[in-house]
């Protein structure tokens, strides 16, 4: 029996594990997330879902239950609220007596699990390369030092940070420190992550050794914990299921194969208005049709009021925007889509890698910087938009240049990247790959008992 107090990717692992029979698994999620995931439960006789109410803490907006509900620098309030659910989780462990419990930011889970003889696995939502590069200890790291890899990091790695990125990571490192020093008893962001990695019985990632083997070894050596890999966890094939998705499909069908740019920055990323405008002007500058699923920038309530003057008229019929949820997988798999401009979130990159569209990388925060170096540098399957080293700003010309490099058949660099994309896509879709990783994942967990 397995108790899971984590985010959605573990459901896929459990579905795969249970398709030929398996043990019970119980998922505990915040109320708002539960309704979105229940439809993906393929084995309701073995997998159950339960909701957890997020306790309220001062400063947390009413109704906020997930990281997409609040800005990044207020997320420490959400973690404090989830920490208050500790007694509820302990009572569940005591009642269910599971063999394992999987967790992410709830750093206190291992100490509770040990009281009842339960093994705890830190199921990490970011990559081994991100963990290995960014997790350097509790003390603040100077920007210049953060720009270079830590000692012992894989020598063939392309991963480094630019100055503006190192500055943002330093700010993230200190998140939550003020509340801790004020006596509220909370921990900083860095402390929370370190404890989550250090105290569990194993660390699990969604990746493969073929893609991140040296980084997995680095993390295993750093934390002295077994690293367990769940494999690529590829999305299931999708079908058009509602009117909005049908409208997008009909619009895409007007264009030739692999000529449309799709731009999406995830459910949490918001740009400043000037960068939002540079992005969309860069899309326009390519002369290619585009669809964009973006949140309105910070200084605007809607997409329409944030668009540059005359933009809507100039791109009428050739460019469309969507500010709500869009089925990204549907868009990426459509034959007309030839290029994906992405913020480099892990799920977005996973979905893109099994489709044929080319990758233009525009990382904005945290592990996205590392993902961009991994995919653009180590794997050479995409190209990053150039930015100013000091302030991190990109231009419309930079956006256009990156897209055209990949969409132009005559570009030698673009040709090499397209060949690498095809190679890795073939690998990820190879028969038996996922099953072999899921089987090994389960076997590795069994050795912990």
PyMOL commands that set and color helices and strands:
alter all, ss='L'
color gray80, all
select helices_A, chain A and resi 9-18+31-40+67-69+72-83+86-96+109-115+128-134+143-146+163-173+177-184+189-199+209-223+243-252+273-285+303-306+311-314+328-333+346-353+367-378+396-407+412-428+433-446
alter helices_A, ss='H'
color red, helices_A
select strands_A, chain A and resi 2-5+25-30+47-52+100-103+119-123+202-205+226-229+260-264+290-293+319-322+337-342+358-361+382-384
alter strands_A, ss='S'
color yellow, strands_A
deselect
rebuild
show_as cartoon
